[in-house]
């Protein structure tokens, strides 16, 4: 009996197997062939069912078991043409594509920012020539991908997201839009490129990835590791690690030479007194209520308890004030003034942990600021002026942490940030794109004897800083 595959709302329906229970009980199945574990009997529809992501192993299993089947699931096409623009690939880019191809066109390619991950994706799409969906975390990146694909393949590129729903053989979307439309898009692409794929293991996004049947999958990132450890899911959703190169392996020849300098900043006596007093208020509240901030639930408990009393609200106020003093003390801003003068002929990005500090620096030093509140047109105008040299510095909180190209930047100043290794590596990556004999420098300004010292130690746990 011929087995029939069909796509239904992000799953595969498999009809024609012996009904009921585990497929292992079906008499049609050869005992020598291992049955994909994802296949299960669905009582409601009286057929076998599997998540769409299992499409490729199920088809391979049917072929290996010599079971005749009709594939009514896939709705994707072969691309009519390949790349129109051919750029010479760097050796590691060719190695990356070869390694990915050796894993049946599934897996992760981990390369530093500025190393040309998107060119690897173009080569991979050209290699498989299937309808391809590129998924990116922000609309800024979606726009970059649309321009790159249109220029490279010479075709109209579709867009799903931001109010558009135009599905083409080459289409770009955001992770949010893929989650919303996966059950309709899941069968229409034979290949998916997950850009900045460290976003994928979240609960909603991973569900969307499982609802797509694309047999070819490529994940791109500079830092797959996540604080919650869910990067292990990437093997299931995309494939195993195919290729990895870190910053230290590519700097000099393919990335700009760089140096990092960690500068310890002392509080003034007045700031130190206020900082320690505010921190004591915050710590007393946390300890008296048995809150352990080292636990994943610690911050949530502090927010909840601090809202229930005047003492709690004072503790929250104290927590914020001691952070403000650590993030932007007088000496740190004076040192920033010195750095801006020292690098007055360079292009500098000033990174902060929060928008308030970014706007404060923008007002004090009269530099433009980019945050998530900045409108798209204003953001484009600021980046264009920065690229042309009209602006020599710009302040930002996190909006430039990943993805957005700022190839002319060669100086980064970290005034404050989280303890995330990924964030710190991405911020370094913003200034490493090779351009002529550019030499990059990253300054990290850390307020001594505050929690910033511990935070800095944690985020520097990467080979790029050793």
C-alpha positions, 0 to 999 in steps of 0.5 A: 500500500502506498503511504501518503504524506501531507502537511497539516498546520505545522505537522505531517500526516502519514496515512497508509500505515497499519492503523493504531498504536505505535508504528512499530506494530504495523506489519508493513514496516520492515523490522530492519529499518529504525522507525523515526521516533517522531512518528506517533498514532493520532487517535483524533484523525486516525492516522500517524503524525509527526512534527513537520521538522521530521520531514527529512528523516521520515522521507529518508527512512521511507526510501531506505525501507523501500516503502512506496510513498506519495509526497503531498507535503512539500510545496516548495520549488527549485529556484530557477536560477542561482547567484547572479553576483559571484564574490570570491569566497574566503577559505573558511567560508568554503570550508563552512559550506563544505562542512554544512553540505556534509551534514546533509545541508543541516547545521550551524555555522559559527563565525565572528561578526564581520567574517561574512556569515551572510556570504556563507548563506548565499553560497548555501542557498545557491548550492541547494537552490530550493525556495528559501526563507531567511529568518532574522530577529529585527526589521533592520536585519530583514531589510539588509537581507532583502537588499542582499538577496535581491542584489545577489540573485537578481529576483524580487524578494518576498517579505512577511512581517511589518505589515507585509505578506508577500511570499516569494521563492526567496522570502525574508521574515522575522522570528515573530512573524514566522511564529505567527505564520508557520502553519501556513508557511511551513511547507513552502520552503525547502531551506531555512536560514536562521540568522542570529540563531541563538534566538531560536531556542525560546519556547515560541520560536522553537515551536515555529521551527518545528512546524516547518518541514524544510529539509535544508537548514542553516543556522548563523551566529557568532555566539550560540551559547545562551544563559539558560543553556537552551542552545542544546535545542539548536541541534534538533531544530537546525542540525549539529554544529557544522563549522566554527571559527572564533575572533582570535582565529580570524583577526588580522587577515580577515578581521581587523586587528584589535586590542581591548583595554579594561579601565578601572574607574574610582568613585569620588568620596561623595559618590562612594559614600552614597553608593555604599549607603544605597547598596546597604539599603537594598542588600538589607531588604533582600537579605531580610526577605530571604531573597537570593538574587543568584537564583533564576527567580531572584529578580522576580521575587525582588520586584514582587516584594519591593512593590508591597511596602514602603520599605520595599519601594525604598529598596528598589529606589536604592537599587536603581541609584547605586546602579546609576552611580556605577554606570555613569560616575563623574570620573567615567564621564570625564574619561569618556571625554578624554577618549572622544578627544583622543579618537576624534578622527575615528568612528566610535560607538558608545555602548550603555546598559540602558536607554537613560544613560545613552540619552544622558551621554548624548546630551552631555557630549552632543552625539546622536543616540540610537535606541529601540525608541529611534524611528526607522528613518531617523536610525537610517539617517544617523547610520548614514551620517556616521558612515560618511563621517558627519558624525564621529561618535554615536551612543546606543544601548543595545540596538547595535549589539547584533546584526546591523552593519557599521563597517566604519566603526573602529572604536567601541567604548563599553560604559556599561553592560550586562554580564552576557558573554554573547553581548560583549563579543557582539559589541566587539564584533561591531568594530572588527569588519575589515576595511583597509588597514583598520585597527580597532580598539575596545575600551571597557570602563568599569567602576571599581568596587561595585557590582560592575567588577563582577559583571565585567569578569563574567562577560570577559570569559571568552577567548577574544578577551584573553 
